[in-house]
């Protein structure tokens, strides 16, 4: 069973993404910030991470950089889903190691397509 890690400080976003993921038959786990997300990665195996940028304690850029530096799970696909829509934000996400960048709000059919592609 494929597992997706949702890293977002907004509970409503996590609930929405979890609902879509589970609807497609996958397992979803939630983290409230990048630090919480890294802890979960050290304890469980995930097949994809959906990550917000703006979060307390550790933002999505730093989370992505840290994941990429770890040999154990450095090849985990990371999709950044953020309200930040400037070209510089997208560039920073890809430089940190993101596989894909999408601007919120994300439509259910777009999220389902991303899940199909990455899982």
C-alpha positions as CSV (number, residue, x, y, z in Angstrom):
1,X,0.0,0.0,0.0
2,X,1.5,3.4,-1.1
3,X,1.9,6.0,1.6
4,X,1.8,9.8,1.2
5,X,3.1,12.3,3.8
6,X,1.2,15.6,3.9
7,X,3.4,18.3,5.4
8,X,1.2,21.5,6.0
9,X,0.5,23.6,9.0
10,X,-3.2,24.2,7.9
11,X,-5.5,21.6,9.2
12,X,-8.1,22.2,6.5
13,X,-5.5,21.6,3.8
14,X,-4.3,18.4,5.4
15,X,-7.9,17.1,5.8
16,X,-8.7,17.9,2.1
17,X,-5.5,16.2,0.8
18,X,-6.0,13.2,3.1
19,X,-9.5,12.8,1.8
20,X,-8.4,12.8,-1.8
21,X,-5.5,10.4,-1.1
22,X,-7.6,7.9,0.8
23,X,-10.4,8.1,-1.8
24,X,-7.8,6.8,-4.3
25,X,-6.9,3.9,-2.0
26,X,-3.6,5.2,-0.6
27,X,-2.6,5.8,3.0
28,X,-2.1,9.3,4.2
29,X,0.0,10.6,7.2
30,X,0.0,14.2,8.4
31,X,2.8,16.4,9.7
32,X,2.2,20.0,11.0
33,X,5.5,21.4,9.8
34,X,8.8,20.4,8.3
35,X,10.4,19.3,11.5
36,X,7.4,17.0,12.3
37,X,7.6,15.7,8.7
38,X,11.3,14.8,9.0
39,X,10.5,12.9,12.3
40,X,7.8,10.9,10.5
41,X,10.2,10.1,7.6
42,X,12.7,8.7,10.0
43,X,10.1,6.4,11.5
44,X,8.1,5.3,8.4
45,X,8.6,4.7,4.7
46,X,6.7,7.0,2.4
47,X,6.2,7.0,-1.4
48,X,5.4,10.7,-1.8
49,X,5.5,13.9,0.2
50,X,3.1,16.8,-0.4
51,X,4.7,19.9,1.2
52,X,3.6,23.5,1.9
53,X,6.3,26.3,1.9
54,X,5.2,28.6,4.7
55,X,5.2,26.7,8.0
56,X,6.5,27.4,11.6
57,X,9.7,25.7,12.9
58,X,10.8,24.5,9.4
59,X,9.5,25.6,6.1
60,X,9.0,23.5,3.0
61,X,12.3,24.6,1.3
62,X,14.3,23.5,4.3
63,X,12.4,20.3,4.7
64,X,13.0,19.5,1.0
65,X,16.8,20.3,1.3
66,X,17.1,18.1,4.4
67,X,15.3,15.2,2.7
68,X,17.6,15.4,-0.4
69,X,20.7,15.3,1.8
70,X,19.7,12.0,3.5
71,X,20.8,8.8,1.7
72,X,18.0,6.8,3.3
73,X,15.1,8.7,1.7
74,X,16.7,11.3,-0.5
75,X,15.0,10.0,-3.6
76,X,11.5,10.5,-2.1
77,X,9.3,12.4,-4.7
78,X,8.3,15.8,-3.3
79,X,5.5,18.0,-4.6
80,X,5.4,21.5,-3.2
81,X,1.8,22.9,-3.0
82,X,1.9,26.5,-1.9
83,X,0.1,29.8,-2.0
84,X,3.4,31.4,-3.1
85,X,3.0,31.9,-6.8
86,X,6.0,34.0,-7.8
87,X,8.6,32.6,-10.3
88,X,11.2,33.0,-7.6
89,X,9.3,30.8,-5.2
90,X,9.0,28.1,-7.9
91,X,12.8,28.4,-8.6
92,X,13.6,28.1,-4.9
93,X,11.5,25.0,-4.6
94,X,13.2,23.3,-7.6
95,X,16.7,24.4,-6.3
96,X,15.8,22.8,-2.9
97,X,15.1,19.6,-4.7
98,X,11.3,19.5,-5.3
99,X,10.1,17.3,-8.1
100,X,7.0,19.5,-8.9
101,X,5.5,22.8,-7.8
102,X,1.9,23.7,-7.8
103,X,0.0,26.8,-6.5
104,X,-2.9,26.5,-4.0
105,X,-5.8,26.1,-4.1
106,X,-5.3,22.7,-5.8
107,X,-8.3,21.2,-7.6
108,X,-9.2,17.6,-6.6
109,X,-8.7,16.4,-10.2
110,X,-5.2,18.0,-10.3
111,X,-4.2,16.3,-7.0
112,X,-5.5,13.0,-8.2
113,X,-3.5,13.3,-11.4
114,X,-0.4,14.1,-9.4
115,X,-1.0,11.0,-7.2
116,X,-1.3,8.8,-10.3
117,X,1.9,10.2,-11.8
118,X,4.0,9.9,-8.7
119,X,2.6,6.7,-7.2
